[in-house]
């Protein structure tokens, strides 16, 4: 069943590189959290999306947002992607696809590959509930960043 606004956000712990875990539950209560699911690191649209966040980072940090990128790439790929693109926030590996599935952000099949994250954005409020949810079945569709920013400002 898809997640809805007001639902409790599923908590998780995922690696940003091998043996370096990020625990969502530990972040709840500190401020708004933005989860950005994307299909695959180093693909053109995903790279443009994460670089847009990098290039507008001051807007997100000024309003106190914690941003987490999530893909099904391995922790090694996630770490290399973050390093090469100079992304200022964690890129997490959902290699086992459990988190993408729990957020309803997992393609059954995309370009012949099974179990790739959908492009999706979620905003979690200080109370741990979803304040914004956007999931696209179209891999080339960009996240509506202005809507996400507005949701963060009110979370």
Secondary structure, DSSP 4 states (H G I P E B T S, - for coil): ----TTSBPPP-EEEEETTEEEEHHHHTTSS-EEEEE-S-TTSHHHHHHHHHHHHTHHHHHHTT-EEEEEESS-HHHHHHHHHHHT-SS-EEE-TT-HHHHHTT-EEEEETTEEEEEPEEEEEE-TTSBEEEEEEES-TTPPP-HHHHHHHHHH-
